[in-house]
Amino acid sequence: MDIPAPLQHVLKAIRPVARPRLAGGCVRDWLLGLTPKDFDIEVQGIDFDDLQALLAPFGSTDVVGRSFGVIKLRLGSTDYDFSLPRRESKRGAGHRGFAVTPDPDLNDSDAAARRDFTINSITFDPFTRDIFDPHGGRVDLEKRILRHTSPAFVEDPLRVLRAFQFAGRFNLTLAPETAALCRAMTATFNELPVERVWGEWDKWAYQSAHPSRGLAVLEETGWLMHFPELAALRGCPQDPDWHPEGDVFTHTQHCCDALVRLPAWQEAPSSRRRMLMFATLTHDVGKPSTTRQSEHQGRMRWRSLGHEAAGRPIADAFLQRIGAPHTIIECVRPLVVLHLAHHHGGGDFSDTHIRRLARKLFPSTIDDLCAVMIADSLGRPPLNGSETLVLIEKLRTRAHQLSIRQSPPRPILFGRHLIALGQKPGPHFTEILATAFELQLDGAFHDEETALIWLRNYLTMSGMHRS
């Protein structure tokens, strides 16, 4: 394991008096062949005060987690958690209702038993390179199985949502006995504060490699019921000619998996990843309320007319339910409403059409919309959506030529231009500038010079020109 040099120095200082071991996610990721990012260290054979005294010379220590036996050490710009082995016992409701007792002499098996899943209960000695795996986590990791470590799993409802995001991130299948425990815990969902719910959805959204696996875990555990906007997708029919993959929930799973395979998602920062994932997840939430059978092209078909607009308040409700920041909701909303824009107008993407589309999409962009459209098209196996992909590429290329792929058109004319032409500021400025921007979108002018020509003519025709 490639351990950062500053952390190695600290571990060497601890070793003569205690037993430091790397624990949790960094060991799991290393065994999966991934690069560990967050290093947690469990230190055996030392009490809290002595550990703090050892760590203090290396950097700033935060003992806010003292009651849990945790010290946060800052080395440069990175924080590391140093913890003592501990016992936990349930004392109250929710994931916070635990009494914690640090125990430096706790054996490996008991110390690891408090962890949620076997794959997170593995520890690693950085000096002897021994792996301590008392609960069989390494075998489960090789088989891609997510299994609870002990019956105490049921004491913390957050662990079900952790199962959801771990499954999506690492392509894991829930062990049957763990799924059964989760189903027995469905009533405990309301014990979770919304910020913790968001924390797990957030990790699923921007870190998943197989997001459909996470959604499958929600369904398998019965916890999908807590997100009714998504639960309604299961069983909502689609026309098999267009959607041979099945119902809307299955389609959505395929779309999310298709999204994470796109370079546009893989190369994006986390903020854009999560936004695109939630837009893809919710793009068809309007279908359950709009899907009807009707005659079309000489036969009865399932159709969902108007589901794009119908999906807007439903997507909003879901994102608010899980605690999504308002900035994400604002970006997802236009992508849901406009995700079929490439099918309107027969693919005739005029300059005016594209400018107005970019404006409607704000604060999202045409590049964002194209990513969601592509995921939607690829989420219909075995159909490859080649004709649709050509339309999307045509839209993206034309937007690139107009320099509005990544931002909407900006007004050319402002109040200062009216003032320069002798106009006194007042309410009429708003009407004039709004008219100017609409005509700019229509292509009446493209730069400041031609815009000023139009403005002078407009003021003259309106009897307002003063110079």
Secondary structure, DSSP 8 states (H G I E B T S, - for coil): ----HHHHHHHHHHTTTSEEEEETHHHHHHHTT----S-EEEEES--HHHHHHHHGGGSEEEEEEGGGTEEEEEETTEEEEEE--EEEEE-SSSTT-EEEEE-TT--HHHHHHTSSBGGGS-EE-TTT--EE-TT-HHHHHHTTEE-BSSGGGGG-THHHHHHHHHHHHHT-EE-HHHHHHHHTTGGGGGGS-HHHHHHHHHHHHHH-SSHHHHHHHHHHHTGGGGSHHHHTTTT----TTT-TT-SHHHHHHHHHHHHHTSHHHHTS-HHHHHHHHHHHHHTTTTHHHH-EEEEETTEEEEE-TTHHHHHHHHHHHHHHHTT--HHHHHHHHHHHHTTTGGGGGGG---HHHHHHHHHHHTTS-HHHHHHHHHHHHHSSTT---HHHHHHHHHHHHHHHHTT-SSS----S--HHHHHHTT---STHHHHHHHHHHHHHHTTS--SHHHHHHHHHHHHHHTT----
